[in-house]
C-alpha cells in the first residue's frame, strides 16, 4: 500500500490535504474495503448465517463506500471540497455502523473483530481528512 504515498509524491500539482494524511486515508480506505469484503464472505460461511444478514449487509455497504471514497480522494485535479465532505460524512457513518455491528460479534468471531478494528481505523482517517476539508 506504500504506492499511495509514492503516487502522491509524483503529483505535479498541489493538494488541499497534507500528503501524509491523504496517503494514510487512502490506505485505510482500501484496507477497509478489502477487510469488509472478506468479513462478509466469512460471515456467509458461519453456521448461523441467517443471524448474520445485518452484518453482511453493513460489511458490503462499507466495502463499496470505502472503495468509492478511496478513488475520489485519489483524484486531486479540480478537487471539489463539497463532494469530498459529503462522501467523507457517508464513509464515517458507515464505518461507525459497521464497526459497531462487527464489534458485537467480535468476541466469538475473529473475522468480525478484525473488521471492527479496520473500520475504526478508517473512520478516524476519514475524520482527519474531514477536518482538513472543512478548514
C-alpha positions as CSV (number, residue, x, y, z in Angstrom):
1,X,0.0,0.0,0.0
2,X,3.0,2.3,0.1
3,X,2.1,3.0,-3.5
4,X,-0.5,5.6,-2.4
5,X,2.3,7.8,-0.9
6,X,4.6,7.2,-3.8
7,X,2.0,8.2,-6.3
8,X,1.1,11.3,-4.3
9,X,4.7,12.2,-4.2
10,X,4.8,12.3,-8.0
11,X,1.7,14.5,-8.4
12,X,2.8,17.6,-10.3
13,X,0.2,19.9,-8.6
14,X,-0.7,20.8,-5.1
15,X,-3.5,19.3,-2.9
16,X,-5.8,20.6,-0.3
17,X,-4.6,17.9,2.2
18,X,-1.4,17.0,3.9
19,X,0.0,14.3,1.6
20,X,0.9,12.1,4.6
21,X,-2.7,12.2,5.9
22,X,-4.1,11.7,2.4
23,X,-1.9,8.7,1.8
24,X,-2.8,7.2,5.2
25,X,-6.5,7.7,4.4
26,X,-6.3,6.1,1.0
27,X,-4.5,3.1,2.6
28,X,-7.1,2.9,5.4
29,X,-10.0,3.1,2.9
30,X,-8.6,0.4,0.6
31,X,-7.8,-1.8,3.6
32,X,-11.3,-1.3,5.0
33,X,-12.9,-2.1,1.7
34,X,-11.0,-5.3,1.4
35,X,-11.4,-6.3,5.0
36,X,-15.2,-5.7,4.9
37,X,-15.5,-7.8,1.8
38,X,-13.6,-10.6,3.4
39,X,-15.6,-10.3,6.6
40,X,-18.9,-10.6,4.6
41,X,-17.6,-13.7,2.9
42,X,-16.6,-15.2,6.3
43,X,-20.0,-14.4,7.7
44,X,-21.6,-16.3,4.8
45,X,-19.6,-19.4,5.9
46,X,-20.8,-19.2,9.5
47,X,-23.1,-21.9,10.6
48,X,-25.6,-19.3,11.8
49,X,-25.5,-17.3,8.5
50,X,-29.2,-16.3,8.8
51,X,-28.3,-14.4,12.0
52,X,-25.5,-12.5,10.2
53,X,-27.5,-10.8,7.4
54,X,-27.3,-7.4,9.1
55,X,-23.6,-7.7,9.5
56,X,-23.1,-9.0,5.9
57,X,-25.2,-6.0,4.6
58,X,-23.1,-3.5,6.5
59,X,-19.9,-5.1,5.5
60,X,-20.8,-4.9,1.8
61,X,-22.1,-1.3,2.1
62,X,-18.9,-0.3,3.9
63,X,-16.7,-2.0,1.3
64,X,-18.5,-0.2,-1.5
65,X,-18.5,3.2,0.1
66,X,-14.8,2.9,1.2
67,X,-13.8,1.8,-2.2
68,X,-15.5,4.7,-3.9
69,X,-14.1,7.1,-1.3
70,X,-10.6,5.9,-1.9
71,X,-11.0,6.6,-5.6
72,X,-12.5,10.0,-5.1
73,X,-9.7,11.2,-2.7
74,X,-7.1,9.8,-5.0
75,X,-8.1,12.3,-7.7
76,X,-6.9,15.8,-6.8
77,X,-7.2,17.6,-10.1
78,X,-10.2,20.0,-10.0
79,X,-10.8,19.0,-6.4
80,X,-14.4,19.6,-5.2
81,X,-14.5,20.1,-1.4
82,X,-18.3,19.9,-1.2
83,X,-18.3,16.4,-2.8
84,X,-15.4,15.2,-0.7
85,X,-17.1,16.4,2.5
86,X,-20.4,14.7,1.7
87,X,-18.6,11.5,0.9
88,X,-16.4,11.6,4.0
89,X,-19.5,12.0,6.1
90,X,-21.1,9.0,4.5
91,X,-17.9,7.0,4.9
92,X,-17.6,7.9,8.6
93,X,-21.2,6.9,9.2
94,X,-20.9,3.5,7.5
95,X,-17.6,2.7,9.1
96,X,-19.0,3.6,12.5
97,X,-22.1,1.4,12.0
98,X,-20.0,-1.5,10.6
99,X,-17.6,-1.3,13.5
100,X,-20.4,-1.4,16.0
101,X,-22.1,-4.4,14.3
102,X,-18.9,-6.3,13.9
103,X,-17.9,-5.4,17.4
104,X,-20.9,-7.2,18.7
105,X,-19.7,-10.4,17.0
106,X,-16.0,-9.9,17.6
107,X,-15.8,-11.8,20.9
108,X,-16.8,-15.0,19.2
109,X,-15.9,-14.3,15.5
110,X,-12.3,-13.3,14.9
111,X,-13.1,-12.0,11.4
112,X,-15.6,-9.6,12.8
113,X,-13.1,-8.4,15.5
114,X,-10.5,-7.7,12.8
115,X,-13.1,-5.9,10.6
116,X,-14.3,-3.7,13.5
117,X,-10.7,-2.6,14.1
118,X,-10.2,-1.8,10.5
119,X,-13.5,0.1,10.3
120,X,-12.5,2.2,13.3
121,X,-9.1,3.0,11.8
122,X,-10.7,4.0,8.5
123,X,-13.3,6.1,10.4
124,X,-10.5,8.0,12.2
125,X,-8.6,8.6,8.9
126,X,-11.8,10.0,7.3
127,X,-12.4,12.3,10.3
128,X,-8.9,13.6,9.9
129,X,-9.5,14.4,6.2
130,X,-12.9,15.9,7.0
131,X,-11.3,18.3,9.4
132,X,-8.8,19.3,6.7
133,X,-11.6,19.6,4.1
134,X,-13.6,21.8,6.4
135,X,-10.8,24.2,7.1
